[in-house]
Amino acid sequence: MAGSTSPVESGTRGRILEELAVSPKTARDLSKSLGIQESAARGHLDRLEARGLVVPTFRREGVGRPRKRYLLTPQGRELFPRRYEMLLDSVMGELITREGEPYVASLFADAARSLARQIAGEIPQGGSSHERATALAAALNQLGFRCTIEEAPDGTLKIVRTNCVFRHSALAHAPLICDVFDKNLTEGLLGQSGLGLQDSITRGGACCTHLIRLT
């Protein structure tokens, strides 16, 4: 994750998002602070609203019509990079120091299985092996991973991931992230064990590849 506080959006709309991250503002407020026409500010706000990044609110201030101010939606706030991995690394380091790695491994395995139970409904119990694996990839993608499914001639399925949401922490704690949390999460979603890690980004690979054989 980047350390910058600038949102993904660039140009005038990015500057509008930065302004709204501070406090709700009207189109007139934005036109003044950004040095653009009020009509142009409204146009940008309309486009951002259509994308679900901002939402208008109305507040009465004294006599007259309520003023229309815009504020960021949760989706809009997610555009701003966060350094979650710094907190996770710090917590992991403290837990390992105080309780030892076996305890943390058990904790991560339980957390992974708990998360799997929360989203297991997205994985069909019937259907073909490929259908189940495809549903698994879709569930993992909803968590931020970038997964595809590959099938070998012998029926072996591979889950190939080109993005890891724990990349930073995994580089420092590969056994806990890759061999414990990741493995238990994926097995929990599949409803079976026997998942094998063939390659991983933390080991210098271009992607993470898990081998599975569904019955």
C-alpha positions as CSV (number, residue, x, y, z in Angstrom):
1,M,0.0,0.0,0.0
2,A,1.2,3.5,-0.8
3,G,2.1,5.9,2.0
4,S,0.6,8.9,0.2
5,T,-2.5,10.5,1.4
6,S,-3.7,11.4,-2.1
7,P,-6.7,9.5,-3.4
8,V,-6.6,7.3,-6.5
9,E,-8.5,9.9,-8.4
10,S,-6.3,12.5,-10.2
11,G,-6.9,16.0,-11.5
12,T,-9.8,18.2,-10.3
13,R,-11.9,15.3,-9.1
14,G,-9.1,14.1,-6.9
15,R,-8.7,17.6,-5.4
16,I,-12.5,17.6,-4.8
17,L,-12.2,14.3,-2.9
18,E,-9.4,15.7,-0.9
19,E,-11.5,18.7,0.1
20,L,-14.4,16.6,1.0
21,A,-12.2,14.3,3.1
22,V,-11.7,17.4,5.4
23,S,-15.3,18.4,5.7
24,P,-18.6,18.5,3.7
25,K,-18.7,21.3,1.2
26,T,-21.1,22.9,-1.3
27,A,-20.3,23.3,-5.0
28,R,-19.7,27.0,-4.3
29,D,-17.2,26.2,-1.6
30,L,-15.3,24.0,-4.0
31,S,-15.4,26.5,-6.8
32,K,-13.7,29.0,-4.5
33,S,-11.1,26.8,-3.0
34,L,-10.2,25.2,-6.3
35,G,-10.5,28.3,-8.5
36,I,-13.0,26.8,-10.9
37,Q,-16.5,27.7,-12.1
38,E,-19.3,26.6,-9.8
39,S,-21.0,24.9,-12.8
40,A,-17.8,22.9,-13.4
41,A,-17.7,21.9,-9.7
42,R,-21.3,20.7,-10.0
43,G,-20.4,18.7,-13.1
44,H,-17.6,16.9,-11.3
45,L,-19.8,16.3,-8.2
46,D,-22.5,14.8,-10.4
47,R,-20.0,12.4,-11.9
48,L,-18.6,11.5,-8.5
49,E,-22.1,11.0,-7.2
50,A,-22.9,8.7,-10.1
51,R,-19.9,6.6,-9.2
52,G,-21.1,6.3,-5.6
53,L,-18.1,8.3,-4.2
54,V,-20.0,11.3,-2.9
55,V,-23.5,12.0,-1.6
56,P,-25.4,15.2,-1.2
57,T,-26.8,16.3,2.2
58,F,-29.2,19.1,3.0
59,R,-28.9,21.3,6.1
60,R,-31.0,24.4,6.9
61,E,-29.0,27.3,8.1
62,G,-31.1,30.2,9.2
63,V,-33.8,31.5,6.9
64,G,-34.1,30.2,3.3
65,R,-33.6,27.0,1.5
66,P,-31.4,24.2,3.0
67,R,-27.8,24.3,1.7
68,K,-26.7,21.3,-0.4
69,R,-23.4,20.0,0.8
70,Y,-21.5,17.0,-0.4
71,L,-19.6,14.4,1.7
72,L,-17.7,11.3,0.9
73,T,-19.4,7.9,1.0
74,P,-17.6,5.0,2.6
75,Q,-16.6,3.9,-0.9
76,G,-15.1,7.4,-1.5
77,R,-13.1,7.2,1.7
78,E,-11.7,3.8,0.6
79,L,-9.9,5.6,-2.3
80,F,-7.5,7.0,0.2
81,P,-4.6,4.6,1.0
82,R,-4.4,3.2,4.5
83,R,-1.4,1.6,6.3
84,Y,-3.3,-1.3,7.8
85,E,-0.2,-3.5,7.4
86,M,1.7,-1.3,9.9
87,L,-0.8,-2.1,12.6
88,L,-1.0,-5.7,11.7
89,D,2.8,-6.1,11.7
90,S,3.0,-4.4,15.1
91,V,0.3,-6.5,16.6
92,M,1.9,-9.7,15.2
93,G,5.3,-8.8,16.5
94,E,4.0,-8.1,20.0
95,L,2.0,-11.3,20.1
96,I,4.9,-13.4,19.0
97,T,7.2,-11.8,21.6
98,R,4.6,-12.2,24.5
99,E,3.0,-15.5,23.6
100,G,5.3,-17.3,21.1
101,E,4.8,-18.2,17.5
102,P,2.8,-21.5,18.2
103,Y,0.2,-19.5,20.0
104,V,-0.1,-16.9,17.2
105,A,-0.3,-19.6,14.6
106,S,-3.2,-21.2,16.5
107,L,-4.9,-17.8,16.8
108,F,-4.5,-17.1,13.0
109,A,-5.8,-20.5,12.1
110,D,-8.9,-19.9,14.3
111,A,-9.4,-16.4,12.7
112,A,-9.1,-17.8,9.2
113,R,-11.7,-20.6,9.9
114,S,-14.0,-18.0,11.4
115,L,-13.7,-15.7,8.4
116,A,-14.3,-18.7,6.1
117,R,-17.5,-19.5,8.0
118,Q,-18.8,-16.0,7.5
119,I,-18.5,-16.2,3.7
120,A,-18.9,-19.9,3.1
121,G,-22.4,-19.4,1.8
122,E,-20.9,-18.0,-1.4
123,I,-19.4,-21.4,-2.2
124,P,-21.9,-24.0,-3.6
125,Q,-21.9,-27.4,-1.9
126,G,-22.9,-29.2,-5.1
127,G,-21.9,-28.6,-8.7
128,S,-18.7,-29.6,-10.5
129,S,-15.2,-29.2,-9.0
130,H,-14.5,-26.3,-11.4
131,E,-17.7,-24.5,-10.4
132,R,-16.9,-24.7,-6.8
133,A,-13.3,-23.6,-7.4
134,T,-14.6,-20.7,-9.5
135,A,-17.0,-19.6,-6.7
136,L,-14.1,-19.8,-4.3
137,A,-12.0,-17.5,-6.5
138,A,-14.9,-15.1,-6.6
139,A,-15.2,-15.1,-2.8
140,L,-11.4,-14.4,-2.4
141,N,-11.6,-11.7,-5.0
142,Q,-14.3,-10.0,-2.9
143,L,-11.6,-9.9,-0.1
144,G,-9.2,-8.1,-2.4
145,F,-7.2,-11.0,-3.8
146,R,-6.9,-11.4,-7.6
147,C,-7.6,-15.1,-8.4
148,T,-8.0,-17.2,-11.4
149,I,-8.6,-20.9,-11.7
150,E,-6.5,-23.2,-13.9
151,E,-7.2,-26.9,-14.5
152,A,-4.5,-29.5,-15.5
153,P,-5.3,-32.4,-17.8
154,D,-5.3,-34.8,-14.7
155,G,-8.1,-32.8,-13.1
156,T,-5.9,-31.0,-10.6
157,L,-7.1,-27.4,-10.0
158,K,-4.8,-24.5,-9.3
159,I,-5.8,-21.3,-7.6
160,V,-3.5,-18.6,-9.0
161,R,-3.4,-15.3,-7.2
162,T,-1.5,-12.3,-8.5
163,N,-2.3,-10.1,-5.5
164,C,-2.0,-10.7,-1.8
165,V,-3.9,-8.4,0.6
166,F,-1.3,-9.3,3.3
167,R,1.7,-8.8,1.0
168,H,3.7,-6.5,3.4
169,S,3.0,-8.6,6.5
170,A,3.6,-11.9,4.6
171,L,7.1,-10.8,3.6
172,A,7.9,-10.5,7.3
173,H,5.8,-13.4,8.6
174,A,5.4,-15.8,5.7
175,P,4.8,-19.0,7.7
176,L,2.0,-17.3,9.7
177,I,0.3,-15.6,6.7
178,C,0.9,-18.2,3.9
179,D,1.1,-21.5,5.7
180,V,-1.4,-20.8,8.4
181,F,-3.9,-18.1,7.8
182,D,-4.1,-18.4,4.0
183,K,-4.2,-22.2,4.0
184,N,-6.9,-22.4,6.7
185,L,-9.0,-19.7,5.0
186,T,-8.9,-21.4,1.6
187,E,-9.5,-24.9,3.0
188,G,-12.3,-23.5,5.1
189,L,-14.0,-22.1,2.1
190,L,-13.5,-25.4,0.1
191,G,-14.8,-27.5,3.0
192,Q,-11.8,-29.9,2.8
193,S,-8.1,-30.1,3.6
194,G,-5.2,-31.2,1.4
195,L,-4.4,-27.8,-0.1
196,G,-0.8,-27.5,-1.2
197,L,1.1,-24.2,-1.7
198,Q,3.2,-24.7,-4.9
199,D,4.6,-21.2,-5.2
200,S,4.2,-17.8,-3.4
201,I,5.0,-14.2,-3.8
202,T,6.9,-14.3,-0.5
203,R,9.2,-16.9,-1.9
204,G,10.1,-14.8,-4.9
205,G,7.4,-16.1,-7.2
206,A,5.3,-13.8,-9.5
207,C,2.1,-15.2,-8.0
208,C,0.7,-17.5,-5.3
209,T,-0.4,-20.9,-6.6
210,H,-2.3,-23.4,-4.5
211,L,-3.0,-26.9,-5.8
212,I,-6.3,-28.5,-4.9
213,R,-8.1,-31.7,-5.8
214,L,-11.8,-31.5,-5.2
215,T,-13.9,-34.7,-5.0
